[in-house]
Each structure stands twice: as structure tokens, then as C-alpha cells.
Amino acid sequence: MTPELTVLLVAGAVTATAYMGLYPRMANKTLVSILRLDLAITCALMLAVGAVYYGSGVRFSLVFFDVPWWAFTLICTSVIEAPFFAWFCKRWNVDLNPPPD
């Protein structure tokens, strides 16, 4: 299995788990609470991928250029997560406006 496919599968599994299991169980489904939990989940994903690829010298291909593991992970996770985020916000009627000061 290629390193790119490995990271894509792990990122997809983490994203699906978050949006199908963790986020629906949140008592307060606001943009801020989703972003806080998402930051923690992304950090855990980066630690997991980094534990495998940090210092390995493996370059990841983004079709036209090669990037380090951390850039590939962040870019691919963002692309995978965008439709899940849109669906979740619509499904749970999450207000995307910033909280009032």
C-alpha cells in the first residue's frame, strides 16, 4: 500500500468517525465547539501519521508536486472533511455565524 493511500484511508476513517460518531453526540453543537473538537482530532491524526512518517524522508505526491507528510495530511484531511462539515452543519442546523461578543 502506498504512503498516500495509507494516509488517505486513515484520514477518511478519522473524519467519518468524528462526523458520524463524535460530533452528533455533542450536547452543544455550535461552530466553536465543533472547531475545538476538530482541532483536537486533527492534532491526534497528525501525531499518528507523524509517528510513522516523521524523519523517514518519504515524499507524498499531490499530482504535480511532492510535499512532506504533514502538508499532504493537512491538505487531504481538509478536502475529505469539507463535504462532511457541510452535511453536518445542514443536518444539525449549526449556526455558522461567529458568536456575539
Secondary structure by P-SEA (a helix, b strand, c coil): ccaaaaaaaaaaaaaaaaaaccccccccccaaaaaaaaaaaaaaaaaaaaaccccccbbbbcccccccaaaaaaaaaaaaaaaaaaaaaaaaccccccccc
